[in-house]
Amino acid sequence: MQVELRCANGNTLLCWTNDTLEGDEMERREGVIVVGAGPVGFLTALGLARNGIPVTLLEAEAQINDSPRAAVYFPTTVKILERLGLLADAIAIGLKSWTFTFRVPSTGTVVAVDNRLATDDRDNAYNLHFGQHILARLVMQHLERLPHTQIRWNTRVVGLKQDAKSVTVTADTRDGPIELQADWVIGTDGGRSAVRHLLGLPFEGHTWPERFVATNLFYDFNLDEVIPESHLLRRLDVFVTTVLADLHEQLRPFYSDIGRPSVDPELMMRMLIVGYCYGIRHERKLCEEVKLHLAYRWFCRLDLDDRVPHHSTFSENRLNRFRESDLLRHIFERVVMACMAQGLVKGEGFAVDASVMEANASRYRGKAPDEIDWAQSGRQSRAVAEYLASLEHEEPNPDRKSPKVISLSDPSSAWTAKANKRVQFGYGLNYLIDIENAVIIDVEATPARTYDE
């Protein structure tokens, strides 16, 4: 049976269905072949792949066509993007609008249509604006993550035939002609469809007498050229690049070779350095600033259209990969080694200093040790588990006094009044400093207890 579906924009959807094969014959199949790697072809392939159907996408060109084309997606199309799991990414790269405007050049008339007046779902009655080639790239990224999918560029369909059991597609490639078999063939290769032509099917459309001019506007922008030579991050970059040179090798055992690509650990380290240099303490705020600031993007090796990681990525890695690999200690020691190589560390005179850093624990939520039941399920956090484990390995000291108050959320911190004369939970940051150039050569954080000093 042959079915023909036609879209208003001239794309053709042609399908063959055949009996299902068994045994070796099924292994030769491509499942479904989609001809044409435009937005319709990519969306069709993605919909099939998300339903577990093997799909091969054939495209005559060498890459996605980025010539100017339609760039507006109405609410009906937006719902399709949502159903295919694309909407969040599409909103991030597109522009929302709730109106559509018609202009009549001969009279100067402008007619604006508000989508919200035609539906009860006013919040979702928006259009999305971005180029078709951008949509195609977005769908391709999602498609490549799915199993049993394949995209063949430089593959021009030149023949189609079917028998009682299969559809055979003949195509020209750079390596010569090939034949592919499938249970279904779908043609989404536009108004001049090769699939439609091979089937001898006419396309009854309308050619507008008006002439339209469309163009993509490109602006040559080099991010490296706009960052001054005297900028702090540019001056730091040469040293940071050296220090982080073996970062990926250091973390290799903690990353999988399969699955979804992980966020580059060097990117996270560079973002944290930006936060330290400019006093951005909160990671949610840090992600916002890196997204907006050109110098931060340059330092983090992010182009203008590269996405900034989600703030939760930092806490997840800090509590797992970075701690397990002792990465931050490794980076610190690489910095000390770089200072030694430059002759900044003399090793002749040292000073020890300590300062108090406030813990991330409320000063109003502490309790006396004998009032706390650590066995309660609500208190089995990571910080509590580490605190209890440290008590098991700690040698008893009869001269040490028990703390008066312990934080329920961070029991390893100490109740102290040293910082700003205000009682709080905190840690002591203990520094060993080479006094020649005031280089910190070692550091250790401990509970801020006067007794331990």
HELIX and SHEET records of a PDB file:
HELIX    1   1 ASP A   24  GLU A   27  1                                   4    
HELIX    2   2 PRO A   39  ARG A   50  1                                  12    
HELIX    3   3 PRO A   75  ARG A   83  1                                   9    
HELIX    4   4 LEU A   87  ILE A   93  1                                   7    
HELIX    5   5 ASN A  115  ALA A  118  5                                   4    
HELIX    6   6 ARG A  122  ASN A  124  5                                   3    
HELIX    7   7 GLN A  132  GLU A  144  1                                  13    
HELIX    8   8 ALA A  194  LEU A  199  1                                   6    
HELIX    9   9 LEU A  223  VAL A  226  5                                   4    
HELIX   10  10 LEU A  232  VAL A  243  1                                  12    
HELIX   11  11 LEU A  247  LEU A  251  1                                   5    
HELIX   12  12 ARG A  252  PHE A  254  5                                   3    
HELIX   13  13 PRO A  265  CYS A  277  1                                  13    
HELIX   14  14 GLU A  283  LEU A  292  1                                  10    
HELIX   15  15 LEU A  294  PHE A  299  1                                   6    
HELIX   16  16 SER A  312  LEU A  319  1                                   8    
HELIX   17  17 ARG A  321  GLU A  324  1                                   4    
HELIX   18  18 LEU A  327  ALA A  341  1                                  15    
HELIX   19  19 PRO A  369  GLU A  371  5                                   3    
HELIX   20  20 SER A  377  ARG A  379  5                                   3    
HELIX   21  21 ARG A  382  HIS A  393  1                                  12    
HELIX   22  22 ALA A  419  LYS A  421  5                                   3    
SHEET    1   A 2 GLN A   2  ARG A   6  0                                        
SHEET    2   A 2 THR A  12  TRP A  16 -1                                        
SHEET    1   B 4 THR A 149  ARG A 152  0                                        
SHEET    2   B 4 VAL A  55  LEU A  58  1                                        
SHEET    3   B 4 VAL A  32  VAL A  35  1                                        
SHEET    4   B 4 TRP A 184  GLY A 187  1                                        
SHEET    1   C 3 VAL A  72  TYR A  73  0                                        
SHEET    2   C 3 ASN A 127  HIS A 129 -1                                        
SHEET    3   C 3 LEU A  95  SER A  97 -1                                        
SHEET    1   D 2 THR A  99  VAL A 104  0                                        
SHEET    2   D 2 THR A 109  ASP A 114 -1                                        
SHEET    1   E 3 ARG A 156  GLN A 162  0                                        
SHEET    2   E 3 VAL A 167  THR A 173 -1                                        
SHEET    3   E 3 GLY A 176  ALA A 182 -1                                        
SHEET    1   F 3 PHE A 350  GLU A 358  0                                        
SHEET    2   F 3 GLN A 424  ASP A 434 -1                                        
SHEET    3   F 3 ALA A 414  THR A 416 -1                                        
SHEET    1   G 3 PHE A 350  GLU A 358  0                                        
SHEET    2   G 3 GLN A 424  ASP A 434 -1                                        
SHEET    3   G 3 VAL A 439  PRO A 447 -1                                        
SHEET    1   H 2 GLY A 366  LYS A 367  0                                        
SHEET    2   H 2 ILE A 406  SER A 407 -1                                        
END                                                                             
